[in-house]
């Protein structure tokens, strides 16, 4: 009993001191007794098994989307270049998440039969997986920004877009976004594997806490959550407004260029689905991330019902955020007759 009590106290101390970028009540990396009760453990189990189910599906269908786009005529268009890059960026993030998942715990018991805990025990994997998880998500977010921006330009300035947006420029932009994303994700090199209180974890190096906090604030909160969500929401609304106005204009004047218009409408629908799903998936997680990091003042010795609600929303919105990297293939099939 004394040993169990000591492990519980050590675990609580560990969480209070950790500077990990994940939730402050995320115990999925620790094989220990849950100091917060079974209902919190249940939420962690749900998160674990849902992510373990959807991430492999996302990896497979992102590969399918990549193959279909590469073999289609869209590979010659700027939009096709961006959608191909988006499938790659999504899979970069999902590979990092899946390695992280394989190394994690279901609640407080080891889940993977192979017990792949290398992320927590080896510095290289600690840094590499953190880099993939966050750089992939930043890269994906900014590709979606580019997609909706390019679509807005093509609708607003149809006569100029072929000079502004070219396949060659698209390749350059994709490469620059790749460099930016992995540069912003380089806060991963502040991380190291260390054993504390009897547990291995991927934590910030000693003496770099403040530098990592600032770097993470800029790279993840600002460049992955706030700016992308705001810009994509703005351009998605503008696209809806201008496409609706164009549709009314064509209906009023009975525009006969129906074949080309149908093709453009189909592409607009696909890209609006990509932008809209991004906002719908990112906005709840962005909100809960800010609540968790800056507004939530939790007393771990006296957890209330509202604490449990916030805890649940943090983990459920995280699942929805990761889901956004998995669903683009299905959006293409649902909204794009040409893709089907």
N, C-alpha and C positions, 0 to 999 in steps of 0.2 A: 504494500500500500504506500509506503514511504517512497519507494522507487518510482511508482506511478505518479505520485504527487510531484516529485522532483522533475520528472520529464514534462509534466504539464506546465509547471512554472517556467522551466527552461524554454519550452515552446512559446509561451506567451511573451517572455522577454525577447526571444528571437524575432517575433513578428513586430514587436514595438520598435526594435532597433533596425530592422531590415530596410534597405533603400531600394529594393527591387522595384522595377517599373510596373509590376503586376499588382493586382488588388492587395490592399493591406490585410485583408482577411482571407487571402487565398492560401489554403494549407495544402494544396494538391501536391506539393513537392516534399511533404514531410510524412514519414511513417510514424505517426504518434497518436495519442489519444486526443480526441477533439475536445478542447476546453469550452466550446461554445454550444454544444448540444447537437442532437441528431438532425434537427431541421436545417441547420446550416450545412451539415454534412450531406444531406439530401440534395441541396442545391448544387454542391460541388460534384456530386455523382451525376446529376442531370447534365451539367456542363461537360463533364468528362465524356460521357457516353454519346451525347449529341455531336460533339466535335469529332469524336472518333469515328462517327458514322458519316458525317457530311464532308469532312476534309478529303478522304479517298475518292468520294464521288466527284468532288470539285476538281481534283487533280486529273482524273480520267477524262472528264468532259471538257476541261480546258485544253487538254491535248487534242481531243476530237475537234474542238473549235479551231485550234491552230491548224490542223491538217486540212480541214474543209476550206478555211480562208486562204491558205497557201495554194490550194489547188483550184480555187475559183478565180473568176475575173476580177474580183475585188482586190486581189494582190497588186493590181496595177494602179489602184486609186489610193489617194492619201488616207481616206477613211479605212480602207483595208489594211494599210500599214499600221495604223493606230490600233485597230482591233486585234491584229496579230500580236503586236507588242503588249497589249492589255492581257491577252491570254498567258503570255510568258511571265509578265509581272505578277499576275495573280498566282501562278504556280510557284514562283520564287517565294512569295509570302506563305503559301500553303505548305511548301516543303519544310520551311522553318517551323511552322506551327505543328506539323505532323511529327517532326523529330522531337520537338518540345513535348508533344502529347505522349510519344512513346517513352519518354523519360520521366513522365509524371506519375502521380498516384491517383487512384480512385478513392477520394476521401482520405482515408488513412491506412489503406492497405495497398501493397504493390499490385499493379494491375497487369503489366505485361509479363508474359511467361518468361521472356528472355531477360527481364530486369535490366533494361537498357538505361542505366543511370549515368551514362558518360557525359551528358550535358552538365551535370552537377559536379563531376569529379575531375574533368580535364579542361584546362584553360582554353585550349584551341576550340573545342566544341561549345564551350560557354560563350565565347566571342562570336563564333561563326553562326550559331543558331540565332543569337540575338540580332546579328547583322541581317540575316535572311528575313526574320520575322518582321522587323521594322522597316528595313530598306525596301522590301518587296511591297509593303503596304503603301509607303510614300510614293514609290514609282507608279504603282497602280492608280493612286489618287490623282497624280498629276497627268497621267495619260488620259484619264477621264475628263479632266479639266480641258486638255487640248482637244479632245474629241468634240465636246459641246461648244467650245470656242470656235473651232473650225466649222462646225455645222451652223452656228449663228452667223458667221461671216458669209457662208455660202448662201444663206437665206436673205440676209440684209444687203449684201453686195454681190449679186449673182454674176455680174459682168466682170468683176475684178477678182473673183476668188481663184480662177485658174492661174492668175499671175501671182497671187499671194500664197496659195497653198499648192505645192507641187510634191510629187513623191520624193524627190531628192531632198527637199527641205524637211519633209516628214521624217526621213531617216536621221537627219542631223538633229532634229528636235528630240526624237526618241533617245538618241545616244546621249544628248545633253541632260535629259531628264534622268537617264540611268546614272550618270555621273553625280548629279545633284542628289538623287535618292540615296546612293551609297555613301556619298559624302556626309549627308545628314544622319545616316545610320551609323556613322563611325563612332558614335558614343559607345558602341558595343565594346570598343577597345579599353574603356574604363572598367569593364567587368572582369572578374576572375573567379575561378572556382576556389571555394574555401570551406573548411569544416568549422561550424560554430555550434556550440551547445549540442554536439553529437550528431548534427545534420550537415550533409553537403549541400551547398547551394551556389548559384551563380549570382554573385553580389558585386557591388562597386568596390574598386580597390581602395585601400586605406589612404586617406588624404585627398581623394578625388570626389568626395561626396557632393560638394558645392558645384564643382565644374560639371559633373555628370547631371546634376539637377537642372542647371541652366541650359546645358546642351540638349537634354531630353525635352525640356519645356519648349525650346525653339523648334527642334526637329520634329517631335511627335505631336505635341498639342497644337502648335501654330501651323506647321507645314503639312501635317497629315490630317488633322481634324478640323481646325477652325477655318483656315483659308480655303481648302478644297470644298468643304460643305457649303460655305457661303457663295463661292464663285459658281459652283455647279448648280446650286439652287437658283441663282440669279440668271445664268445663261439658259437653264432649262425653262424658266418662266418666260424669258424673252423669245425663245424658240417657239413655245406654245402660242404666244401672242401673235407672232408674225406668220406662222403657218396657218393659224386660224383666219387671219386677215387675208392671206393669199387664197385660202379655200373659198372664202366669201366672194372675193374678187373674181375667181374663175367661174364660180357658179353664176354670178351676176352677168358676166360677159360671155359665158358659154365658151370658154377657152377650148380650142380643138386639139391642143397638144397634150392629149390625155395619156398617151403611152409614157412619155417622159415624165409627166407630172405624177403618174402612178408609181413610177420607179423612185422618184424623189420622195414621195409621200411614204413609201415603204421604208426607205432608208431613214427618213426623219423619225418614223415610229420606232425603229430599232434603237437609234441613238437617244431618243427621248426615254425609252425604257431603261437604257444603261444609266443615263444621268438621273432619272427619277428613282431608280432602285438604289443608287449610290446615296442619294439624299435620305431616303427612307431608312436605309440601314445605318448610315453614319450619324445622323442627327440624334437619335436616342442615345447611342453610345457616347457621342461627344458631350451631350448634356450630363449623363451619369458620370463620365470621367471627371468633369469639372466639379460636380457635386462631391465625388469621392475624395479628390485631391485637395480641394480648396474650401468646401462648405461643410462637409460631414465631420462632426466632432463626436467620435464614438468613445464611450466608456466601456472597455472590454470586460470590466467587472460587473457591469449593470446594463446588459443589452436589453433594449426595449423592442416592441413590435415594429416601430418605425425603423429601427436599425435593421431588422430582418427584411423589411420591405426594400430598403435601400440596397442592402447586400444582394437580395434576389435580383433587383433591377440591374445592378452593376454586371452581374454574371450573365443574365439573359440578354442584355443589350450587347455584351461582348460576343455572344454566340451569333446574334443577328449581324454584327459587324463583320465577323469572319465569313458568314454566309454570303455576303456580298461578293467575295472573291470566288464563289463556287457556282453562281447562278447565271452567268452571262450566256453560256451556251443555250440554256433553256429560254432565256429572253430572246435570243436570236431566232430560235425555232418558233416561239410563240408569236412574235411580232413581225418576223421577216419571211414573207412567202418565197422570196428569191433564195434565202439561206436554206429553207426547207427543201 
